Amino acid sequence: MKMDSLISRRNMLGSSALGMGALSLQSLFSHDGLLAADSSSNSKHNQLPHFPGTAKRVIHFFLNGGPSHVDTFDHKPELARHAGKLLTNTLTTERKTGAAFPSPFKFRKYGESGLEVSELFSRTAEHIDDIAVIRSMYAQVPNHEPSLMLMNCGDSIQARPSVGSWVMYGLGSENQNLPGFVAMCPGGLPIKDNENWQAGFLPGAYQGTYIDSQHRELAKLIENIEHPHISSANQRQQLKLLQSWNLKHAEIRNDDRLEARIHAYELAFRMQIGAAEVFDLNQEPKHIQEMYGSGVHGRQTLIARRLLERGVRYVQLWHGAGQPWDNHDNIADNHRKLADQLDPAIAALLTDLKLRGMLEDTLVIWGGEFGRTPTVELTGGGESKLGRDHNHWGFSVWMAGGGIKGGTVYGATDEFGFKAVENPTSVHDLHATILHTLGFDHERLTYRYAGRDFRLTDVHGRVIREILT
């Protein structure tokens, strides 16, 4: 046998993935959330849309904890007529509930469309003619964790890529100095942590980048963005050396996980320049800063707009690290306080996007993981603290811009707001519609993993064409 036909011990161990180096790398990648599919997958795939999309980018306001639809965008006058009375068509809820609980907030009609919106979002309502409200959403269970996973990743049980990761996989990034998918959550991570913006079985480069937007300083906004001891020039030299080693290693291993690591190192270095500029809100005119407001949600929304106009594809803005909208008691005060933090920022963004000509190709989404009951929640002793329990049977989500037909309502809950009864709309339908606005057939945007083709909508989903222009 010729010597050049023999396989070396190193190549043999590498090919069989039994070498200690391969094992340690796998552990390291798993810890960093950079695990990708194997090299036989289409991980380098960066396809063009299936058809011309109406949106190029997405911003998603996520109201963590479940905002009450009957107190925001789904007016139910029958609750006032049945106040204090037990309802006959109530459904199973996570906790015991009692009589009909009318909204403590006033509703009125806005815009030429005359859609009714609660006073909680009166400033957002000034843009109602650009907004399509889906009043017939439903989820699977009345629990936060599975509902968060369903809304953000399309599956309440299995670990699956998030919506933003699918968008990145399909469209790629327009700015090599910034992450294409950013998740901002002030005060720390929400329930399920970074699983909410995970890449799942997609390459790790498509995972969302978390930013703790409660901070103002760049070094606190993004951890390890700056090296405390060495200059950028020396970092560049170190990175070049590290990259040369990684590339040699990759030639032997042919492992997409290493490619994800190389991408992460490069992006982290480039962000030292790009991020410093985009997060500097002092570059904005004073009247723009004042329009958004100085609160954390105003600041993070303005940062989001700056990210979007620099080519970031998907930005998710979380309202709170805990579950601030999970108001099981005193919903009158709590919902008002929360809406006061968010309403001006949303209105400012819609105004700003329209002035810049960006609203027409930016998809704006508003909603939480589910809604809340139209009946009052009861304590173990049968008393009420005037809050509402979780309600997955029916709730509201709205969309604007990016090819959405404004001033429209799709679907309806029953007369009290308990269950979606007219055009019930699943989370899969919502995801199919989001992908459609970006130019993708949700049934054809797939990724080969574990021997089958996966998609965001699994085997479900219908595009809600009634709300599209």
Secondary structure, DSSP 4 states (H G I P E B T S, - for coil): --GGGSPPHHHHHHHHT-SHHHHHHHHHHHHHT-----TTS-TT--PPPSS--S-SEEEEEE-TT---GGGTT---HHHHHTBTSPPTT----SS-EEEE---SS-EEEETTTTEEEEGGGHHHHTTGGGEEEEEEEE-S-S-HHHHHHHHHHS-SSS----HHHHHHHHH--S-TTS-SEEEE-TTS--TTGGGGG--TTS-GGGSPEEE-TT--SHHHHSTTSS-SSS-HHHHHHHHHHHHHHHHHHHHHH--HHHHHHHHHHHHHHHHHHHHHHHT-GGGS-HHHHHHH-SSHHHHHHHHHHHHHHTT--EEEEES-SS-TT--SS-HHHHHHHHHHHHHHHHHHHHHHHHHTT-GGGEEEEEE-S-EEEEEEEE-TTS-EEEEEEEE-SSEEEEEESTTB-SSEEE-EE-TTSSSEEES-EEHHHHHHHHHHHTT--TTT--EEETTEEE-TTTT-----GGGB-
